[in-house]
Amino acid sequence: LGGDRTLWLFGDSFIATSDAFSRTESIMVRNSVAVQTGLDPATASIEFFWREPASGRPSSWLPEDGAEWFWPLHGIRLGGSLTLFFLREVAVSGGLGFEAVGSDAFRVGAPDDPAGTWVLEPLALPPTSFPVAIGTSVLAADGHVYAYAVEEPGDHDVYLLRWSETAFVEGRLDAPEWWNGSTAGWVPHAALAGAPAAVFRDAQTELTVSAGVLPDRLGEVQSRGFGDTTIAVRLSPALEGPFTAMRDAFHPPESTFPGVFVYAGKAHPELLGADLVATYAANATDFARLLSDTTLYYPRFVRLTFTPE
């Protein structure tokens, strides 16, 4: 956010309703945010935000849209504006009980103001003929804003699109270019006949691509698989690839716990304390356990160190 302020975006969040700060006396909202002051998580402070309508009952920071709700992806601040990307979800009867039905972008016009006062302006994203979550990782380079997009629902292939920085700042996000492989190069959205070439596969809806993890190398960080997972890293000399195969960097201890699954491996290049700071989350397959086991469901920090080979 500029200076020593960092924005955190959370999905489902327990909001306490009493001074007991107990999950059994909480309301779960679909999303919340926080602003961290100080760039080293070991010494920083943090303030959390959600909505509290006139009823006084905690509600999602980004309100639901009818029966659909929003889980955060990524965002970027450029100049005086902040752009945030969210995955749109709907309840279904099978599988995990939910399914992605698209993604949305929102603009915060005054990100230096307190987060509790922010007003979100919807921005139009391009319609696609293939299922995709746009904005799972976003970064600016060479006069453009680049966004990684994950096939969701589907096999989690990862695509890359971009806007000119001018168009992005002006909120014109409906006409990007897509990377369609080294032969076709960058293709205007209007000329895209179907899904573009994948820049890498076997990904997650939650991942990050960060510049400068090694000289002339970007790093992609994600959880490998689902359940008993590791924090894994791919490297690439360019945004478009080629990306290396995944290499395991850290095995979370929670991955070995019965009835627990680890997910949401991400990197935070804006934070200090390591070559690259990463986080992951752990959840329980039994909701009653999640209510009682407060060792779960908090972000866990990992210090990653990169050594040139």
C-alpha positions as a printed Julia matrix, in Angstrom:
309×3 Matrix{Float64}:
   0.0     0.0     0.0
   3.04    2.25    0.15
   5.38    3.11    2.96
   5.33    0.35    5.55
   1.65   -0.65    5.05
   0.72   -4.03    3.58
  -2.79   -5.21    2.69
  -3.86   -8.74    3.64
  -6.86  -10.37    1.93
  -8.6   -13.24    3.73
 -11.33  -15.67    2.7
 -13.71  -17.23    5.24
 -12.95  -15.58    8.61
 -14.14  -16.11   12.17
 -15.31  -12.8    13.68
 -15.74  -12.92   17.45
 -19.06  -11.71   18.86
 -17.99  -11.59   22.52
 -14.99  -10.77   24.66
 -14.35  -14.51   24.98
 -12.87  -14.43   21.44
 -14.09  -17.99   20.97
 -14.81  -19.58   17.62
 -17.97  -21.09   19.1
 -19.14  -17.5    19.75
 -18.15  -16.2    16.32
 -19.73  -15.52   12.96
 -17.94  -16.67    9.83
 -17.89  -14.06    7.08
 -16.91  -14.85    3.5
 -14.0   -12.41    3.37
 -12.14   -9.86    5.47
  -9.05   -7.69    5.1
  -6.28   -6.38    7.32
  -3.62   -3.7     7.12
  -0.19   -4.56    8.49
   2.05   -1.71    9.63
   5.74   -2.59    9.51
   7.32   -4.82    6.88
   8.75   -7.54    9.14
   5.95   -9.86   10.35
   7.96  -10.66   13.48
   7.62   -7.07   14.74
   4.73   -5.56   12.75
   1.23   -4.71   13.97
  -2.0    -5.52   12.15
  -5.58   -4.23   12.12
  -8.54   -6.24   10.76
 -11.63   -5.02    8.91
 -15.06   -6.42    8.03
 -18.53   -4.89    7.67
 -20.97   -4.3    10.5
 -24.34   -3.16    9.13
 -26.96   -1.46   11.29
 -27.92   -4.88   12.68
 -24.5    -5.08   14.34
 -23.96   -8.59   12.99
 -20.5    -8.98   11.35
 -20.66   -9.44    7.59
 -18.26   -9.82    4.68
 -15.96   -6.92    3.82
 -16.92   -7.4     0.15
 -20.63   -8.17    0.42
 -22.22  -11.21   -1.18
 -24.01  -10.83   -4.53
 -27.24  -12.7    -3.93
 -26.38  -16.4    -3.51
 -22.81  -15.84   -4.72
 -19.86  -14.73   -2.61
 -16.27  -13.58   -3.08
 -12.93  -15.06   -2.04
  -9.81  -12.93   -2.57
  -7.15  -13.56   -5.17
  -4.49  -10.81   -5.46
  -4.16   -7.1    -6.07
  -1.79   -4.31   -7.0
  -1.34   -0.65   -6.17
  -0.31    1.68   -8.97
  -0.06    5.38   -8.24
  -3.1     6.55   -6.35
  -5.33    3.55   -6.97
  -5.57   -0.02   -5.71
  -7.04   -2.85   -7.81
  -8.21   -6.08   -6.16
  -9.22   -9.37   -7.79
 -11.72  -11.83   -6.3
 -12.96  -15.32   -7.15
 -16.75  -15.56   -7.38
 -18.17  -18.69   -5.71
 -21.53  -20.44   -5.48
 -22.76  -23.34   -3.34
 -23.18  -26.74   -5.03
 -24.44  -30.07   -3.71
 -21.38  -32.2    -4.55
 -17.61  -32.08   -4.14
 -16.39  -29.56   -1.59
 -19.76  -27.8    -1.54
 -18.76  -24.78   -3.63
 -17.69  -23.97   -7.17
 -16.09  -21.01   -8.9
 -18.26  -19.2   -11.42
 -15.85  -16.46  -12.49
 -13.73  -13.64  -11.16
 -14.25   -9.95  -10.51
 -12.07   -6.86  -10.18
 -12.65   -3.83   -7.96
 -10.96   -0.45   -7.71
 -10.21    1.38   -4.46
  -9.75    5.03   -5.32
  -8.19    6.25   -2.05
  -6.02    3.46   -0.6
  -4.2     5.88    1.73
  -7.45    6.4     3.64
  -8.32    4.0     6.5
  -9.41    0.64    5.07
 -12.69    0.86    6.96
 -13.72    3.77    4.72
 -12.74    2.29    1.36
 -15.33    2.32   -1.43
 -15.1    -0.5    -4.01
 -15.83    0.29   -7.65
 -16.48   -2.75   -9.91
 -14.33   -2.99  -13.05
 -15.3    -4.99  -16.12
 -13.13   -8.03  -16.88
 -13.14   -9.67  -20.32
 -15.72  -12.42  -20.87
 -14.1   -15.77  -21.63
 -15.32  -18.97  -23.28
 -13.27  -21.04  -20.81
 -13.45  -21.19  -17.0
 -10.76  -19.01  -15.49
  -9.91  -17.07  -12.33
  -8.18  -13.85  -13.41
  -5.81  -12.18  -10.97
  -4.44  -15.02   -8.89
  -1.07  -13.21   -9.01
  -0.52   -9.68  -10.34
   2.64   -7.66  -10.93
   3.82   -4.7   -12.98
   6.81   -4.75  -15.35
   7.98   -3.05  -18.56
   5.04   -0.66  -18.82
   2.41   -3.38  -18.39
   0.42   -5.02  -15.62
   0.53   -8.81  -15.81
  -1.99  -11.18  -14.24
  -1.77  -14.93  -13.93
  -5.1   -16.67  -14.44
  -5.91  -20.22  -13.31
  -8.34  -22.61  -15.0
 -11.04  -22.95  -12.32
 -12.95  -25.17  -12.2
 -10.74  -27.54  -14.15
  -7.17  -28.85  -14.2
  -5.62  -25.62  -12.83
  -3.64  -24.78  -15.95
  -2.17  -21.28  -15.65
  -2.48  -18.57  -18.31
  -0.95  -15.1   -18.51
  -2.61  -11.87  -19.62
  -1.56   -8.25  -19.57
  -2.75   -4.68  -19.95
  -0.8    -1.53  -20.71
  -0.15    0.29  -17.46
  -2.11    3.27  -18.79
  -5.2     1.18  -19.55
  -4.94   -0.57  -16.2
  -4.71    2.65  -14.19
  -7.68    4.03  -16.11
  -9.69    0.9   -15.19
  -9.98   -0.42  -18.76
  -9.52   -4.13  -18.01
 -11.93   -5.62  -20.57
  -9.48   -5.8   -23.5
  -6.2    -7.43  -22.39
  -3.67   -9.4   -24.38
  -3.1   -13.11  -23.67
   0.18  -14.99  -23.98
  -0.49  -17.78  -26.48
   2.87  -19.5   -26.66
   6.2   -18.54  -28.16
   4.94  -18.88  -31.74
   1.8   -16.74  -31.5
   3.12  -14.45  -28.77
   0.73  -11.89  -27.32
  -2.79  -12.1   -28.77
  -5.55   -9.48  -28.32
  -8.49  -10.76  -26.31
 -10.86  -10.2   -29.24
  -8.74  -12.56  -31.39
  -8.63  -15.36  -28.83
 -10.59  -18.35  -30.18
 -10.42  -20.41  -26.97
  -8.16  -20.97  -24.01
  -4.61  -19.71  -24.71
  -1.44  -21.75  -24.25
  -0.69  -22.56  -20.61
   2.49  -21.07  -19.13
   2.59  -23.94  -16.6
   0.26  -26.65  -15.31
  -0.63  -28.47  -12.09
  -1.19  -25.25  -10.15
  -3.64  -24.03   -7.51
  -6.16  -21.2    -7.47
  -3.94  -19.66   -4.78
  -0.36  -19.0    -5.89
   2.07  -16.14   -6.37
   4.72  -15.24   -8.91
   7.42  -12.92   -7.56
  10.33  -11.15   -9.23
  13.91  -11.24   -8.01
  14.0   -14.39   -5.89
  17.32  -15.09   -7.65
  19.22  -12.85  -10.06
  17.23  -12.87  -13.33
  14.75  -15.42  -11.97
  11.12  -15.21  -10.96
   9.69  -17.6    -8.4
   6.26  -19.22   -8.41
   5.13  -20.42   -4.97
   2.16  -22.69   -4.29
   0.98  -25.68   -2.32
   1.69  -28.95   -4.1
  -1.43  -31.11   -4.25
  -4.14  -31.13   -1.61
  -4.17  -32.42    1.95
  -0.67  -33.64    2.87
   1.0   -30.87    0.9
   4.33  -29.12    0.62
   5.23  -25.52   -0.2
   6.74  -25.83   -3.66
   8.61  -23.43   -5.94
   9.06  -23.08   -9.7
  11.64  -20.73  -11.24
  11.53  -18.92  -14.58
  13.7   -16.4   -16.44
  10.61  -14.54  -17.72
   6.97  -13.96  -16.9
   5.97  -16.09  -19.88
   8.29  -18.95  -18.86
   9.67  -21.46  -19.31
   9.03  -22.46  -15.71
  11.02  -25.27  -14.14
   9.39  -28.28  -12.57
   8.18  -27.75   -9.0
  10.71  -28.26   -6.23
   9.58  -28.86   -2.66
  10.79  -26.13   -0.31
   8.98  -26.83    2.98
   6.78  -29.59    4.42
   4.34  -28.02    6.91
   4.08  -30.06   10.1
   0.28  -29.8     9.94
   0.38  -31.89    6.76
   1.09  -34.95    8.93
  -1.9   -34.41   11.25
  -4.85  -36.8    10.73
  -7.96  -35.02    9.47
  -6.04  -31.85    8.52
  -5.31  -30.43    5.08
  -2.81  -27.71    4.15
  -3.38  -25.28    1.29
  -2.95  -21.66    0.13
   0.84  -21.61   -0.22
   1.81  -18.07   -1.24
   4.8   -15.74   -1.21
   4.96  -12.14    0.05
   7.88  -10.37   -1.64
   6.95   -7.05   -0.04
   7.75   -8.42    3.44
  11.12   -8.54    5.18
  12.73  -11.31    7.21
  13.97  -13.77    4.56
  14.96  -14.06    0.91
  11.24  -14.66    0.41
   8.51  -14.82    3.06
   5.79  -17.4     2.38
   2.58  -18.39    4.13
   0.22  -21.34    4.15
  -3.05  -22.25    5.87
  -4.23  -25.44    7.6
  -7.84  -26.56    7.95
  -9.73  -29.55    9.36
 -12.07  -31.89    7.52
 -14.29  -31.89   10.65
 -15.79  -28.46   11.33
 -16.24  -29.27   15.04
 -12.49  -29.75   15.28
 -11.9   -26.43   13.55
 -14.03  -24.73   16.19
 -12.06  -26.28   19.06
  -8.51  -26.57   17.69
  -7.06  -23.05   17.61
  -3.71  -24.31   16.32
  -5.46  -24.45   12.92
  -6.78  -21.84   10.5
  -4.22  -19.1    11.12
  -1.71  -18.16    8.41
   1.7   -19.7     9.15
   4.86  -17.91    8.06
   7.82  -19.64    6.41
  11.25  -18.16    5.67
  12.52  -19.3     2.25
  16.2   -19.03    1.32
  17.4   -19.32   -2.28
  20.91  -20.46   -3.14
  22.24  -20.2    -6.71
  23.16  -23.6    -8.14
